Amino acid sequence: MKHSNPRMMIEAYRQLAELCDYPLHLGVTEAGPMPMGGVKSAVGIRALLAEGIGDTIRVSLTDDPVEEVKVGTWILQSLGLRKRGLDLVACPSCGRAEVDVIGLTREVNEALEREKLQAPIRVAVMGCVVNGPGEARKADFGIAGGAGEGVVFAQGRPVRKVAQAELVDALFDEIASRGADVRHPWPEGGPTGL
């Protein structure tokens, strides 16, 4: 039972869940291409999973099937139902940003995807000295950019100050130097043992 309109899909599944106790397979059908289809799927599927409705999911996009898997993974990770893979947090490009946050985030994301990330790791990419350090401290690894330079964080502590052009390389050097093998799952309990 699916629908292309997330609101209709949510309401239909809510009604069915009230009537029976069968396993339910969730999905927004004919969602369309990315990014619109991904948003529709996330809205419909996540809303129901957050209410405890649903046993399996299917993201149906008019796109590369790899994108379907990515969207499904992001939905599950956003609810804490999947404990592997990248959680990349980044600030918006506001007036306080002293670096190209969008470009820097894209560069970090592409590098992490090339690594075929499987481990549950939270990486923060922040663009100013106001909110950046606080948010970067909350991640396993993070970078906070400033005017021409930035700071690399590991497990809540600032560990290196480098030129802006070296931020991404320094971030990955720090991940590697702490023994974080981002290609394999962490032991049970997450990356706290680094």
N, C-alpha and C positions, 0 to 999 in steps of 0.2 A: 504494500500500500504506500504509494508515493504521490507527490504532486509537485508541479513546477513552481508553485507559489509557496514560499516558506510559511506564511501565516496559515494557509489552508492545510499544509502538511502537518504543522504543529497541532492544530486543532483536531484533525482527523486521528492522529496518533493518541492524543490525550483521551479522546472518546473511546477508542478501541482499548486502550490500557485499562479504562474503567470497566469495560465489559468482559474482558478475558484475562487470563494469566499466561498466555502463550508468549514465547520469545518473539520479539519484534525486531525487524530489520529496517533500520532508518535510512532515509535518503531523500534528497530533493532531486527529482528526476528532471531531465532536460533543463539543467541549470544554466547551460550556455558556456561561453568561453571564460577564461581568466581575464581580469580579476573578478568580474561580476558573478560568474558561476561559483567561484570560491567563496565569495561573501554570502551568496544565497545558501550554499551548503552549510557554511559555518553557522549562520543564523538559525537555520532549521534544526540541524543535527545537534548542535551544542545546547540549544534551549531544552530539548527533550532529555538529553543525557544528564544535564544539570538537575532535572527533576526526577532522575532515576528511571526514566522510561527509555527502553531500547537495549538490545543485546548485541547487535552487530550493526555496522554502518557500511554505506557505499556512497562514495562521492562520484557523481556522474557529470563529467565536464565535456564540453566540446573542445578538447585539448589533448595534449600528450598525456597518456595514462600515468606518467611519472608525476605530473601535476596533481592528478587525483590522489595519489598516495601522499604527496606532500601536504595537501589540504587536510586529508584525513588525519595524518600524523599531528598537524598543528592543532586540529580540533581536540584530539585526545590529550595532547600535552597541555593545552590551555586549561583543562579540567583536572590535571594531575592523574589522568587515567593511563598515561604512557610515560614511562620513566627513562626513556633513552632518546638520544638525539639532542640537537642544538636548541637552546632557548636563547635567542639573540634579542637583547633589549637595546633600544637606541632612542635617543631623544629626538624630538621633532626639530625641524630646521627653523628655529625662532630667531629673534633679533639678537639674543645673547650669544649665539654660536660664533665661535672664533675660528672654526674650521669648516670645511665642506662636509657636514655630517652625512648627507645623503651619499656622497661619493665614498667617504670613509666606511660607512656601513655596508655599502655594496661591495667594496673591496674585501672587508672582513668576511662577509657572508659567502662570497665566491671562494675565498681561500678555505673556509671551513667546509663548504660543499665538496671541494676538490679532495679533501681529506676523507671523504665518505664517513662523516661523523656518525658514530653509533653510541658513544658514551653520553650520559646525561651531563651536559656541561652548560653553564649559563655564562654568556659573554656579554658585556656591556660596552656600547660605543656611545660616548657622550661628547658633546661639543662645546661645553663652556666650563668655566671655573666656579660657577654658582651652584648648579645641581649636579654637575658631572662627578666630582669626587664622591659624593654621598651615594649616588646610584652605582658607580663603578665598584665601590666597596661591597655592595650587596651581591655582586656576581662572583663566580669562581675566578674569572679573569676579566679585566676591563681596561679600557683606555678612556682618558678624559683629555680632550684637546684644549689648547689655549692659543694665545697669539704666537704662532710660529713654533710652538713646542707642545708637548703633552706629557702626561704621566701614565705609566703602566701600573695596573693594580693586580695583585694576586692574593686570593683568599682574604680580602678585606684590607689589605695593606698596600700603600704605594711602595713600589720596588725600584722603579727606574724613571728618570726624566730624560726624554729624548727629543730630537728635532721632529717637527710635525711630519716630515717626509719619511721618517723611520718608524712611525707608530705601529703600523701593521706588522712589520718585520720584528720589532721589539716584542709585540704581543705574542707572536708565535714562538719566538725564542724563549720567552718566559714560560709558556705552556710546555714546551719541550724540556726545558731545564728542570722543571718540577716533576718530571716523569709522567706527565699526563699523556697517555696514549689515547688520542681522540678517535682512533680507528676501532677500538674494542670496548665492550661494555665495562663499566666500573664494577667493582665488587658491590655486593648488596649494601645499600645504605647511601650510595652516591659518592661524589668526589671528595668527601670530607677528609679522607685519609691522605691526600696529596702532601 
